[in-house]
Amino acid sequence: MNTISITYTIKYVVSFAPNYVFTEHDECFNSKTGRRIKQVYNNGSIGYNICGKFYSVSKLRKYLVKPNKETTPF
């Protein structure tokens, strides 16, 4: 069995949901489960489903903060 490991660098953390992070390549991940969050199209807006609620990219930008050493689990 072969194993492949991929390492991502965290660029931003969502302030109200610290387990949702954005990488330098603008991909959203749930750091708690390790899953990639898909970008979705909803009612003419592009965004992400975070904690079961849709947030458009323009609304989500104001909640993005730089990560601290305490917020990143790895």
Order of alpha helices (4+ residues) and beta strands (2+ residues): beta-beta-beta-beta-beta-beta-beta-alpha-beta
